[in-house]
Amino acid sequence: MGTNSKSSHASYAIAPSDAPEKAEGIEGAGQAPAAAEPELSDDLVNAKTDLMVAMDNLDALAVGNGVATGNYPELPDDPVERYEIFAAQIQSAREAIEKMKEEGASDEEIKAQFDALRAQSLAYLNALEPEELQQIAAAKGFEHPALVGLSGSGQHPLVHWLDPYYGDDIPSKQKIQAAAQKRYEQLAAGQTVGGMTLADLQQIEGTSGAPDAPPGTWAATPEQVKAAEDAWTEASLAVAEAKGVLDSEKLKNLLDAEKQVLTAHSPDTPDLETLKNHTQIWTGDPLAVAKINQSTVMPLVQDALASGEMSLTEAQQLKPVELVGLLRTGTPEAEKEALKATAQARKDQLQALDNALEVHQSGKQDVHTELTLPDLAGNPEAAAQVASWATSTGELHTMQQDAQGWIHETLQSPVDIGFANPALLNTHQVDPKALTTEFYSWAKTQKIGDLRAVAGELGMADPAKANRGQIQSYIAASFNPALDQDAINTKVQVTAAKKQAAAAAKAAAPLASDEAVNALKSKLTGSTAPTASSASGAGGLTQESKVEAAIKMGASPVQAQKLAQAAGAAPAKPIPKAPTKPAAPGSFNAKVQALVAGLQQAKATAQDVPARIDSVVVSSWSFGSGTPAHLGGTYNKTLHAAPDGSSWLFKADHNGGVIAHSEAAASHALSLGGVPAVPVYVKQVGGKVGSVQPMLQGATHFASDPHKWSQSEVDSIVRSHVGSWLVGDHDGHQANVLRTASGGLVHIDRGQAFKHWGSDKLSLGYAPSGGGSYDPVHQKLYSAALGGGLADGVKVNPAVAHPIIKNFEAIPDSQWRSMLHSTAYEGAKSGSGVHWVPAMRKQAAKKHGVAVSKVSTEQIAEAFLDHAVERKQNLRQAFADFFVKDLKMPQAASLKHGAE
């Protein structure tokens, strides 16, 4: 330790070339002494000269620091070589001072010279960078110099250890080496020191192990691997058993321990890769249940920022759980890149928010000011300005809603975020309903022709055919998600077609009476006269023959065309309709009416819900760029045109595709069971993985008052509840149930399917998504039924559940497992964040008789599929018990025996 120099420095003559060798050579020699002084001995003079030369050389080293100055030669660049020169000069100076002491120099002078030498030595060493000190110390025999001076405050310990002014064997220097050795032993045992792991140290020291060891690993013996595994077990248990908000130190210990295991390189350790795989997966378990907030991750993020491992954008825009994923060694690189992309996208979103706010403020400065759009009359640029305002306002509202899903969970304070991004302040929040009212008031002051120009700018198909109300609603739909531009366009076209048909009929020849028309139709249908043309339709008459015959019998040309078409069509089977007058509850007529109403609703739902297409076909489609869909919800949605021209909705999956797989599987499963479900498919659109589904045209929200529900609607809710329970979807609140254009009911947005599998329960009042408006519709139904809140004669009928249960029971277990295979294995992947994983991990551990921490990904997925089969097999018993026990309906006990 210490200088320990074995090199001769005779070749480094760094004193001035004209330095005197004798005292007589110094300035002033030969002059008469001013006063009589004691005569100095030659040896004392030589000692002082040697000291002066050494101190002068030290000054040159400190000033030049490797650069030639004055008459001194250029010093070496290598800090170790410079240190050796420095140490040699310190030694020369010490020897000169000791010689002066021997030759009679005063104690005061000796003390002053030693103090000056000590100060010179400290000044030189304190001027070196920590890396240079570590390099020199390592060259001088210090073991693991990177393990001292970790605090970064005060004098670096290596300054004292390297100081050649002191001897090598003094206790203070030995303590510094002992401290480094103790810390190394802690690292070797799997612990961390100052945020450093053994792998980090080996990377610094360039000792990553065997020559074939990949970068970023550390060479470990089997004993060290075992110690690292034990350290990880201890850290993971500390996190799993933590109460309340997780302490940052416990999180850090777990992440460091995971890194220690995953970066170990030990060819002699058997099953090391298996250990690494399990560690990577199991680290996610305690993290999944831990309460991690901003205070938990803040110290770790600060360290990552200081070391350059994390960008400021990532630190500011990601949630605490997402930041943990970015900090973990076990997070796959693809997921880390996705998190980084999410952070950048959020930063871009904030910029887009402010851009949209700037345009929005051109018409409305804030919520406290009135809407001041430009007058359209006589201003050729005003239409485009209003259209731009409406579009930007809609985008602003959508982005404001989307930002609420993450902005308050980042490390930034809401105050800082608001000041940095004014678009997020309450004073600039877009209220679509209130803004629509203001817009309508302004629009009434504008000419309809000018408003049509604005609608045209916004893409209205045929604004010239729309009335004022349709025009105003179409424009407002740009920023009000409650209005549907496609529906408005359709209504305009339908109204225009009716007017055109009426005008054509009015312009035609005088019409025959109703009696005459019916008679003509009867004759056309009953005619059997064949013609030379190919026979078709009623009586074998051709279309032309029917039109000609109808005109001859007194019909106008328009009536003749309609009659000919009606006669050619096959007679349609009449659709039964429920009598207008309600029958007495419980009577035979009431049962007939209920049956007819049920048939009507089933038919309405079937014809309005798009048919399921082969997923292979959908995967081959290209949807291209889309437009924002103002449908509410947590994440942005976009509308796209399918190859057949139909409108489809795309929802990006921020969990990497796990939610999309769940919703698609639930949709497919429900359709097989006879539960109305909009078909959903996993699809990548615009480089993002998510789900696509065809839009329901003309659908509206279902009435929220149970007293207004009909018997057929109540039956539909019961049937839907069977499917919802089977796929574990407890999110069927009011906003997720739609009435189709023909009057049917369909439950949409099954994104939370399977979420609570393994921990949910089929019972009255169970609503994990929240109460109030988030209560599932079936819960509202059952509560109303028990409380007398349904209409007279309307009741919950357990028998309607039987056909649905029977359909699900008919699905083979093998097909059921195959259908849910992707959902199971995608969700079981490490870092998926899926809610059901801990429950399935426990089931798998129980089945295989192993510790929870030892369960593999495959075992979790298979536990999910086992649960799926068990749930399907127990479906009948579960609902029989539910109706009997929770709804107090003893007659429902027959359901478990298959009775309807």
URDAFEN-V768183 format. One record per residue. RES is the residue in three letters. PSI is psi in whole degrees, -180 to 180 (NA if undefined). NEAR is the number of other C-alpha atoms within 10 Angstrom. D_CENTER is the distance of its C-alpha to the mean C-alpha in Angstrom with 2 decimals. Layout:
# URDAFEN-V768183
res={RES,RES}
psi={PSI,PSI}
near={NEAR,NEAR}
d_center={D_CENTER,D_CENTER}
This chain:
# URDAFEN-V768183
res={MET,GLY,THR,ASN,SER,LYS,SER,SER,HIS,ALA,SER,TYR,ALA,ILE,ALA,PRO,SER,ASP,ALA,PRO,GLU,LYS,ALA,GLU,GLY,ILE,GLU,GLY,ALA,GLY,GLN,ALA,PRO,ALA,ALA,ALA,GLU,PRO,GLU,LEU,SER,ASP,ASP,LEU,VAL,ASN,ALA,LYS,THR,ASP,LEU,MET,VAL,ALA,MET,ASP,ASN,LEU,ASP,ALA,LEU,ALA,VAL,GLY,ASN,GLY,VAL,ALA,THR,GLY,ASN,TYR,PRO,GLU,LEU,PRO,ASP,ASP,PRO,VAL,GLU,ARG,TYR,GLU,ILE,PHE,ALA,ALA,GLN,ILE,GLN,SER,ALA,ARG,GLU,ALA,ILE,GLU,LYS,MET,LYS,GLU,GLU,GLY,ALA,SER,ASP,GLU,GLU,ILE,LYS,ALA,GLN,PHE,ASP,ALA,LEU,ARG,ALA,GLN,SER,LEU,ALA,TYR,LEU,ASN,ALA,LEU,GLU,PRO,GLU,GLU,LEU,GLN,GLN,ILE,ALA,ALA,ALA,LYS,GLY,PHE,GLU,HIS,PRO,ALA,LEU,VAL,GLY,LEU,SER,GLY,SER,GLY,GLN,HIS,PRO,LEU,VAL,HIS,TRP,LEU,ASP,PRO,TYR,TYR,GLY,ASP,ASP,ILE,PRO,SER,LYS,GLN,LYS,ILE,GLN,ALA,ALA,ALA,GLN,LYS,ARG,TYR,GLU,GLN,LEU,ALA,ALA,GLY,GLN,THR,VAL,GLY,GLY,MET,THR,LEU,ALA,ASP,LEU,GLN,GLN,ILE,GLU,GLY,THR,SER,GLY,ALA,PRO,ASP,ALA,PRO,PRO,GLY,THR,TRP,ALA,ALA,THR,PRO,GLU,GLN,VAL,LYS,ALA,ALA,GLU,ASP,ALA,TRP,THR,GLU,ALA,SER,LEU,ALA,VAL,ALA,GLU,ALA,LYS,GLY,VAL,LEU,ASP,SER,GLU,LYS,LEU,LYS,ASN,LEU,LEU,ASP,ALA,GLU,LYS,GLN,VAL,LEU,THR,ALA,HIS,SER,PRO,ASP,THR,PRO,ASP,LEU,GLU,THR,LEU,LYS,ASN,HIS,THR,GLN,ILE,TRP,THR,GLY,ASP,PRO,LEU,ALA,VAL,ALA,LYS,ILE,ASN,GLN,SER,THR,VAL,MET,PRO,LEU,VAL,GLN,ASP,ALA,LEU,ALA,SER,GLY,GLU,MET,SER,LEU,THR,GLU,ALA,GLN,GLN,LEU,LYS,PRO,VAL,GLU,LEU,VAL,GLY,LEU,LEU,ARG,THR,GLY,THR,PRO,GLU,ALA,GLU,LYS,GLU,ALA,LEU,LYS,ALA,THR,ALA,GLN,ALA,ARG,LYS,ASP,GLN,LEU,GLN,ALA,LEU,ASP,ASN,ALA,LEU,GLU,VAL,HIS,GLN,SER,GLY,LYS,GLN,ASP,VAL,HIS,THR,GLU,LEU,THR,LEU,PRO,ASP,LEU,ALA,GLY,ASN,PRO,GLU,ALA,ALA,ALA,GLN,VAL,ALA,SER,TRP,ALA,THR,SER,THR,GLY,GLU,LEU,HIS,THR,MET,GLN,GLN,ASP,ALA,GLN,GLY,TRP,ILE,HIS,GLU,THR,LEU,GLN,SER,PRO,VAL,ASP,ILE,GLY,PHE,ALA,ASN,PRO,ALA,LEU,LEU,ASN,THR,HIS,GLN,VAL,ASP,PRO,LYS,ALA,LEU,THR,THR,GLU,PHE,TYR,SER,TRP,ALA,LYS,THR,GLN,LYS,ILE,GLY,ASP,LEU,ARG,ALA,VAL,ALA,GLY,GLU,LEU,GLY,MET,ALA,ASP,PRO,ALA,LYS,ALA,ASN,ARG,GLY,GLN,ILE,GLN,SER,TYR,ILE,ALA,ALA,SER,PHE,ASN,PRO,ALA,LEU,ASP,GLN,ASP,ALA,ILE,ASN,THR,LYS,VAL,GLN,VAL,THR,ALA,ALA,LYS,LYS,GLN,ALA,ALA,ALA,ALA,ALA,LYS,ALA,ALA,ALA,PRO,LEU,ALA,SER,ASP,GLU,ALA,VAL,ASN,ALA,LEU,LYS,SER,LYS,LEU,THR,GLY,SER,THR,ALA,PRO,THR,ALA,SER,SER,ALA,SER,GLY,ALA,GLY,GLY,LEU,THR,GLN,GLU,SER,LYS,VAL,GLU,ALA,ALA,ILE,LYS,MET,GLY,ALA,SER,PRO,VAL,GLN,ALA,GLN,LYS,LEU,ALA,GLN,ALA,ALA,GLY,ALA,ALA,PRO,ALA,LYS,PRO,ILE,PRO,LYS,ALA,PRO,THR,LYS,PRO,ALA,ALA,PRO,GLY,SER,PHE,ASN,ALA,LYS,VAL,GLN,ALA,LEU,VAL,ALA,GLY,LEU,GLN,GLN,ALA,LYS,ALA,THR,ALA,GLN,ASP,VAL,PRO,ALA,ARG,ILE,ASP,SER,VAL,VAL,VAL,SER,SER,TRP,SER,PHE,GLY,SER,GLY,THR,PRO,ALA,HIS,LEU,GLY,GLY,THR,TYR,ASN,LYS,THR,LEU,HIS,ALA,ALA,PRO,ASP,GLY,SER,SER,TRP,LEU,PHE,LYS,ALA,ASP,HIS,ASN,GLY,GLY,VAL,ILE,ALA,HIS,SER,GLU,ALA,ALA,ALA,SER,HIS,ALA,LEU,SER,LEU,GLY,GLY,VAL,PRO,ALA,VAL,PRO,VAL,TYR,VAL,LYS,GLN,VAL,GLY,GLY,LYS,VAL,GLY,SER,VAL,GLN,PRO,MET,LEU,GLN,GLY,ALA,THR,HIS,PHE,ALA,SER,ASP,PRO,HIS,LYS,TRP,SER,GLN,SER,GLU,VAL,ASP,SER,ILE,VAL,ARG,SER,HIS,VAL,GLY,SER,TRP,LEU,VAL,GLY,ASP,HIS,ASP,GLY,HIS,GLN,ALA,ASN,VAL,LEU,ARG,THR,ALA,SER,GLY,GLY,LEU,VAL,HIS,ILE,ASP,ARG,GLY,GLN,ALA,PHE,LYS,HIS,TRP,GLY,SER,ASP,LYS,LEU,SER,LEU,GLY,TYR,ALA,PRO,SER,GLY,GLY,GLY,SER,TYR,ASP,PRO,VAL,HIS,GLN,LYS,LEU,TYR,SER,ALA,ALA,LEU,GLY,GLY,GLY,LEU,ALA,ASP,GLY,VAL,LYS,VAL,ASN,PRO,ALA,VAL,ALA,HIS,PRO,ILE,ILE,LYS,ASN,PHE,GLU,ALA,ILE,PRO,ASP,SER,GLN,TRP,ARG,SER,MET,LEU,HIS,SER,THR,ALA,TYR,GLU,GLY,ALA,LYS,SER,GLY,SER,GLY,VAL,HIS,TRP,VAL,PRO,ALA,MET,ARG,LYS,GLN,ALA,ALA,LYS,LYS,HIS,GLY,VAL,ALA,VAL,SER,LYS,VAL,SER,THR,GLU,GLN,ILE,ALA,GLU,ALA,PHE,LEU,ASP,HIS,ALA,VAL,GLU,ARG,LYS,GLN,ASN,LEU,ARG,GLN,ALA,PHE,ALA,ASP,PHE,PHE,VAL,LYS,ASP,LEU,LYS,MET,PRO,GLN,ALA,ALA,SER,LEU,LYS,HIS,GLY,ALA,GLU}
psi={177,-145,-54,34,133,6,146,137,23,-29,-15,82,91,7,160,142,-23,20,136,149,-22,155,-29,-20,-5,164,136,-5,146,-12,157,134,142,-33,158,122,155,137,131,143,157,-39,-37,-39,-44,-38,-44,-36,-45,-40,-42,-42,-45,-45,-36,-40,-40,-38,-42,-39,-43,-41,-47,-39,44,-2,136,135,136,-129,8,141,161,135,158,151,-29,123,-28,-44,-40,-39,-40,-40,-45,-48,-38,-39,-37,-44,-42,-41,-42,-45,-39,-41,-42,-39,-40,-40,-41,-33,11,13,150,155,-38,-42,-41,-45,-43,-39,-41,-42,-41,-40,-43,-42,-39,-39,-45,-41,-42,-47,-37,-20,-11,150,154,-37,-37,-40,-43,-41,-44,-44,-42,-39,-26,11,4,131,124,58,-19,-9,6,156,27,-25,-28,4,151,-172,134,134,-30,-20,-44,-42,-34,-11,111,-8,-31,157,162,-24,17,148,-36,-35,-37,-34,-35,-44,-39,-38,-41,-40,-38,-41,-35,-39,-35,-43,-43,-24,7,2,175,152,116,34,5,137,172,-35,-39,-45,-45,-32,-40,-43,-8,32,64,7,-143,156,-29,8,134,158,147,9,170,143,125,142,163,-35,-39,-36,-43,-40,-39,-39,-42,-40,-39,-43,-44,-43,-39,-38,-37,-38,-44,-34,2,140,140,-156,133,134,140,-33,-39,-40,-45,-43,-39,-44,-40,-41,-40,-44,-40,-42,-47,-22,7,138,108,88,-23,-4,117,148,30,-40,-38,-44,-42,-43,-44,-42,-42,-41,-47,-25,-30,-23,-58,-31,-30,-29,-11,149,102,121,-166,-41,-26,-43,-14,-50,-38,-39,-41,-42,-41,-37,-43,-34,-6,9,-12,142,161,-36,-44,-41,-34,-31,-10,151,162,-45,-38,-37,-38,-43,-37,-31,-24,136,-32,-5,125,148,-36,-39,-37,-41,-37,-39,-40,-40,-37,-44,-45,-39,-39,-38,-44,-36,-41,-38,-42,-35,-48,-35,-43,-36,-39,-43,-42,-39,-13,-20,-27,110,-46,-177,-17,-9,160,159,126,73,155,151,129,-26,126,13,99,-21,-11,-37,-45,-35,-44,-41,-42,-40,-45,-43,-47,-36,-40,-43,-40,-45,-44,-46,-34,-44,-42,-39,-27,-21,-10,-22,-33,-1,0,178,-14,145,149,-35,-46,-41,-44,-43,-36,-29,87,-26,-16,-6,149,-32,-13,9,134,126,97,-41,-50,-38,-36,-41,-45,-41,-42,-39,-42,-42,-31,-22,-2,153,145,-32,-40,-39,-35,-35,-39,-45,-39,-39,-31,0,16,135,-48,75,-24,-25,-5,148,178,-44,-42,-40,-48,-42,-37,-45,-46,-27,-16,-27,-2,105,-12,-14,146,113,-38,-43,-39,-44,-45,-44,-40,-45,-41,-46,-43,-39,-39,-42,-40,-42,-41,-41,-39,-41,-37,-34,-10,178,162,136,150,159,166,-41,-41,-41,-44,-38,-42,-42,-40,-42,-41,-42,-35,-7,140,11,119,159,170,-22,169,127,140,157,-158,133,9,4,145,165,-43,-39,-39,-44,-45,-41,-40,-39,-41,-28,7,4,153,164,-43,-46,-38,-43,-45,-41,-41,-42,-41,-38,-29,-19,146,142,124,144,134,139,122,140,142,140,144,-42,123,141,167,137,133,-10,168,-43,-37,-39,-38,-46,-43,-39,-45,-44,-39,-41,-42,-44,-40,-42,-41,-44,-43,-39,-18,-31,124,143,151,134,152,131,-28,-38,-46,-38,-23,-11,151,119,-19,-166,151,-179,151,138,113,75,8,-168,177,-40,162,147,152,152,138,152,128,167,-27,5,-8,157,130,148,133,130,116,139,111,3,20,14,-8,-47,-39,-43,-40,-47,-39,-43,-41,-42,-45,-45,-44,-39,-36,-28,-1,12,124,129,132,128,133,142,146,132,146,122,126,31,3,140,137,-155,149,149,145,147,146,114,132,13,151,167,146,145,138,-14,112,-26,-19,0,139,171,-41,-34,-40,-43,-40,-39,-40,-46,-41,-34,-36,-48,-39,-42,-41,-42,8,34,112,25,22,55,179,-42,-16,11,122,149,125,170,-31,4,3,173,140,137,126,177,74,30,-19,14,142,-5,-43,17,137,-15,-7,174,146,92,158,130,-7,114,82,-17,-7,167,-166,-127,-12,4,135,149,-37,-30,-39,-38,-50,-38,-41,-39,-43,-27,9,29,4,163,160,131,-9,133,167,125,104,-25,-28,-16,-23,-49,-36,-45,-42,-40,-44,-38,-28,-13,122,146,-38,-42,-38,-44,-42,-39,-33,7,-49,-40,-43,-49,-32,-42,-31,-10,150,136,5,-28,14,138,-31,-8,-49,-40,-42,-30,-41,-42,-40,-40,-41,-42,-42,-3,37,169,153,-37,-10,1,138,168,-44,-40,-35,-46,-43,-32,-38,-46,-36,-43,-37,-45,-44,-40,-41,-43,-29,8,-46,-47,-40,-44,-33,-46,-39,-48,-39,-49,-47,-39,3,48,82,-27,-18,-8,-27,-17,-35,-12,5,5,142,NA}
near={19,23,24,15,14,7,10,10,14,9,6,10,12,21,18,14,10,7,12,13,12,12,15,11,11,12,9,9,10,9,7,8,9,6,6,7,7,6,6,12,11,12,13,20,16,18,23,19,19,21,25,16,22,24,21,16,22,26,15,23,23,18,13,15,20,17,15,16,14,9,12,17,17,14,20,15,11,12,17,18,15,17,21,21,25,24,23,21,23,24,17,17,26,20,15,23,24,16,19,22,17,12,16,12,16,11,10,8,13,16,13,12,18,16,12,12,21,17,12,17,24,17,13,19,22,15,13,15,11,21,11,15,25,24,18,23,23,17,14,17,14,21,17,19,24,23,20,20,18,14,8,9,7,7,12,19,18,24,22,19,24,27,20,24,21,16,15,17,10,11,9,13,20,14,12,19,21,13,12,18,18,12,19,21,12,14,22,21,20,26,24,21,16,10,13,16,23,29,28,20,20,18,16,12,15,10,14,24,19,14,7,8,15,12,11,13,24,27,19,25,16,16,13,20,24,16,19,27,22,17,22,25,18,14,24,27,14,18,24,18,12,16,11,9,13,21,19,19,15,18,23,21,21,25,20,26,27,27,25,34,32,25,22,27,26,20,14,10,16,10,9,18,14,11,16,20,16,18,23,22,21,23,26,22,21,21,21,18,14,20,18,20,18,18,14,21,24,16,14,19,25,14,13,16,15,11,10,10,11,18,15,13,14,23,24,19,25,25,23,22,21,18,25,21,19,25,20,19,20,24,18,15,11,10,16,18,12,16,20,22,13,17,22,16,14,21,17,11,16,23,14,17,24,17,14,22,27,19,20,25,16,15,19,21,17,18,15,9,9,12,18,14,16,15,16,22,13,8,10,11,10,18,23,17,19,26,22,19,24,24,20,23,28,25,22,27,25,26,20,21,19,18,19,13,12,14,21,13,17,21,20,17,12,15,10,9,18,14,11,13,15,17,28,25,16,11,12,20,17,25,12,19,14,11,19,18,12,14,19,15,12,15,21,13,10,13,13,19,15,19,23,25,22,26,27,20,16,20,15,21,17,14,22,15,16,23,12,17,12,19,28,21,19,28,29,28,22,25,26,25,18,13,17,19,22,16,14,20,20,14,15,21,16,12,12,15,13,11,12,12,12,11,11,11,16,12,10,12,13,12,16,15,11,9,9,14,20,13,13,23,20,13,16,23,21,12,14,12,9,13,13,8,10,9,14,14,17,22,19,20,26,19,19,12,14,26,24,15,18,24,16,12,16,18,23,20,18,18,20,24,18,14,23,26,15,16,21,19,12,9,9,6,6,6,10,12,12,18,14,7,7,12,16,12,12,10,10,11,15,17,14,14,22,21,16,18,20,21,17,20,19,18,15,18,21,18,14,22,21,17,13,16,11,9,14,9,8,18,13,9,12,15,20,11,11,16,11,16,20,22,16,14,12,13,17,19,19,17,21,24,17,16,12,7,8,11,17,17,21,28,22,24,21,16,17,17,21,25,28,27,27,27,27,27,24,29,26,19,21,23,18,16,20,17,24,25,27,24,24,28,26,26,28,19,19,12,8,15,21,24,24,27,22,22,18,20,17,17,19,15,13,20,14,15,12,19,16,13,17,19,22,23,22,23,22,22,23,23,25,24,24,24,26,22,21,23,26,24,25,27,25,24,23,19,19,17,22,20,21,23,17,16,19,25,29,24,23,21,18,26,20,20,24,28,20,19,22,22,12,16,14,14,16,16,16,15,19,14,14,13,12,9,12,17,20,26,27,24,20,20,22,23,17,18,18,14,9,12,18,23,15,12,13,21,20,20,16,22,18,17,23,19,15,23,24,15,15,24,17,12,14,11,17,10,10,16,19,13,17,21,18,16,25,27,18,19,26,28,19,21,21,18,18,19,18,19,27,21,16,25,27,18,22,26,19,13,11,12,11,12,12,17,19,18,22,19,23,14,20,26,25,20,24,30,24,16,17,22,19,12,18,20,15,14,20,23,14,19,25,23,20,19,22,17,15,16,17,12,16,12,12,22,19,14,23,17,11,14,10,14}
d_center={53.46,54.46,56.21,57.50,58.54,60.55,60.95,64.02,63.41,66.90,65.60,63.51,66.28,64.25,67.04,68.80,71.27,74.06,73.44,76.82,77.91,80.48,80.48,83.39,81.09,79.03,79.62,82.71,84.51,88.30,88.56,90.84,89.06,88.81,89.70,90.73,87.71,87.67,87.72,84.53,84.95,83.92,81.34,79.73,79.64,78.05,75.44,74.52,74.35,72.03,69.80,69.75,68.77,65.95,64.58,64.88,62.92,60.20,60.05,59.68,56.80,55.00,55.60,55.19,52.38,52.98,54.35,58.10,59.84,63.47,65.78,63.28,62.03,58.33,56.46,54.16,50.41,49.51,48.84,50.48,53.67,53.76,53.39,56.31,58.45,57.40,58.21,61.55,62.48,61.59,63.81,66.59,66.37,66.58,69.59,71.25,70.77,72.14,75.13,75.72,75.80,78.38,80.50,80.79,78.06,77.55,74.94,73.40,73.00,71.57,68.99,68.05,67.62,65.46,63.23,62.89,62.05,59.41,57.80,57.90,56.20,53.36,52.87,52.46,50.00,47.90,47.48,45.70,41.90,40.35,39.71,43.39,44.52,42.51,43.98,47.49,47.18,45.98,48.95,51.25,50.23,47.57,45.12,41.40,41.85,38.07,38.05,40.15,39.43,35.78,35.90,36.67,39.16,42.94,45.10,43.55,45.33,46.18,48.31,50.68,50.53,51.42,54.01,57.31,59.31,58.84,59.88,57.52,58.39,57.85,55.77,53.14,52.18,52.16,49.76,47.21,47.33,47.19,44.02,42.30,43.53,42.31,38.79,38.86,39.89,36.91,34.56,36.43,35.90,32.13,31.74,30.35,32.50,31.23,27.73,29.43,29.51,32.36,30.36,29.86,33.59,34.65,32.63,34.43,37.73,37.26,37.99,35.10,37.42,38.93,39.27,36.90,34.13,30.89,29.80,27.98,29.77,32.54,35.79,36.12,38.93,38.37,39.25,36.59,33.97,35.13,34.98,31.39,30.50,32.33,30.57,27.15,28.48,29.69,26.48,24.32,26.86,26.85,23.13,23.51,26.57,25.34,25.99,24.07,21.60,21.30,23.58,22.27,25.18,24.35,20.79,22.36,25.00,22.66,20.62,24.01,25.55,22.89,23.44,27.18,27.17,24.88,26.88,30.29,32.75,35.59,37.45,39.76,37.15,36.99,33.73,31.73,29.05,28.77,28.43,25.66,23.74,24.23,23.33,20.03,19.20,20.93,19.34,16.15,18.39,19.62,16.32,14.89,17.73,18.22,17.77,15.91,16.04,16.81,20.28,19.20,17.33,19.40,22.28,20.25,18.35,21.79,23.24,20.57,21.22,24.93,24.86,22.82,20.12,17.40,17.53,17.93,15.13,12.64,14.53,14.53,11.15,8.75,8.92,11.54,9.82,7.50,10.94,12.65,10.78,11.93,15.32,16.00,18.55,17.57,14.05,14.77,15.09,13.12,9.94,11.04,11.68,8.31,7.08,10.27,9.82,6.77,9.28,12.05,10.78,10.50,13.87,15.24,14.20,16.20,19.02,18.98,19.16,22.24,23.75,23.48,24.96,27.85,28.80,28.32,30.66,33.33,33.90,32.76,32.59,30.89,31.01,34.52,36.10,37.41,36.15,38.29,37.74,40.50,43.50,43.31,47.09,48.63,45.47,44.34,41.09,40.09,38.64,36.10,35.31,34.72,32.58,30.45,30.22,29.14,26.44,25.04,25.24,23.23,20.51,20.71,20.37,17.36,15.50,16.85,15.52,11.97,12.17,13.37,10.06,9.13,12.38,14.42,12.37,12.65,15.84,17.65,20.05,19.99,23.43,22.48,19.58,22.04,24.75,22.67,21.18,23.89,22.01,20.07,23.41,24.84,27.82,25.90,23.78,24.70,26.41,26.80,29.62,31.70,31.15,32.32,35.48,36.14,35.61,38.03,40.61,40.40,40.50,43.72,45.43,44.64,46.54,44.98,45.65,43.61,40.72,40.89,40.42,37.15,35.98,37.01,34.94,31.89,32.70,34.83,36.71,40.19,40.41,44.22,44.27,42.06,43.60,42.69,40.45,38.44,38.21,37.02,34.41,33.12,32.66,31.08,28.59,26.95,25.63,26.18,23.82,26.59,28.74,28.40,29.89,30.33,32.20,34.36,35.21,36.22,38.36,40.08,40.97,42.26,44.38,45.75,46.67,48.52,50.43,51.35,52.62,54.60,56.13,57.09,58.70,60.59,61.93,63.18,66.72,67.87,65.97,67.63,67.57,65.15,68.02,68.83,65.26,65.02,68.35,67.34,64.17,66.27,68.68,66.02,64.32,67.62,69.14,70.01,71.71,70.43,70.15,70.44,66.80,64.22,64.07,60.81,59.69,62.19,65.76,65.06,65.23,63.24,61.03,63.66,66.46,64.66,64.06,67.70,69.03,67.05,68.40,71.91,71.51,70.64,66.86,65.27,63.36,59.96,61.08,62.46,59.14,57.33,60.09,60.08,56.33,56.64,59.59,57.79,54.79,54.98,55.60,52.32,52.17,52.13,48.95,50.05,49.45,49.64,52.73,52.22,54.17,52.38,54.42,55.21,52.45,53.13,55.77,55.99,55.21,52.08,50.86,51.68,49.84,46.73,46.94,47.32,44.44,42.20,43.27,42.63,39.08,38.30,39.71,37.83,34.47,35.31,36.38,33.43,30.49,29.99,31.23,28.97,29.11,28.94,25.40,27.04,28.37,25.07,23.47,26.35,25.84,24.62,23.02,23.00,21.57,20.83,21.33,19.17,19.60,20.30,19.65,17.69,14.72,11.34,9.92,12.24,14.61,17.34,20.82,22.47,26.02,26.79,29.84,32.02,31.13,29.24,26.15,22.82,19.42,16.20,12.81,9.84,7.79,3.98,5.48,7.79,10.55,11.27,11.23,13.13,15.64,16.19,16.92,19.10,20.99,21.63,22.94,25.23,26.47,27.32,29.21,31.30,32.20,33.39,30.74,29.89,26.37,24.88,24.23,20.60,19.84,17.07,17.20,15.92,16.59,16.58,14.94,11.79,11.76,12.02,15.05,18.24,21.04,24.32,24.87,27.44,30.10,31.92,30.02,30.19,28.93,30.99,33.47,32.29,35.82,36.79,40.43,39.98,38.61,41.08,41.93,40.27,36.99,37.22,37.91,34.90,32.65,34.24,33.69,30.03,29.68,30.98,28.25,25.51,26.80,27.10,23.44,22.34,20.98,21.85,20.05,23.07,23.78,25.99,23.53,22.53,26.19,27.91,31.56,32.22,34.71,37.49,36.82,34.82,31.80,28.44,25.30,22.09,18.31,18.34,14.58,15.40,18.10,18.92,16.52,19.59,21.83,24.18,24.06,24.71,28.23,30.25,31.95,32.79,30.45,27.46,24.40,21.31,19.27,21.83,25.33,27.13,25.64,22.91,25.66,25.75,28.63,30.47,30.57,32.08,34.55,35.75,36.10,38.08,40.23,41.16,41.83,43.88,41.38,41.74,44.34,47.82,48.08,44.32,43.10,40.58,42.02,40.76,42.60,40.10,37.54,39.94,39.46,35.66,36.01,38.64,36.45,33.71,36.41,37.75,34.64,35.54,33.53,33.04,31.59,29.33,27.96,27.62,25.73,23.08,23.12,19.90,18.02,19.63,19.14,15.56,14.67,17.07,15.58,14.89,11.46,10.30,10.00,12.14,14.46,17.62,17.73,19.83,22.30,22.81,23.19,25.98,27.62,27.62,29.12,31.79,32.62,33.03,34.58,32.37,30.42,26.87,25.83,27.68,25.96,24.56,21.58,24.16,25.82,22.68,22.17,25.89,25.92,23.40,25.80,28.79,27.40,26.84,30.50,31.77,30.04,31.60,34.96,35.04,33.93,37.53,38.51,35.39,36.09,39.81,39.28,36.84,39.35,42.25,40.90,38.34,39.98,43.53,44.51,46.83,47.67,44.16,45.23,46.68,43.20,42.74,45.88,44.68,46.83,45.65}
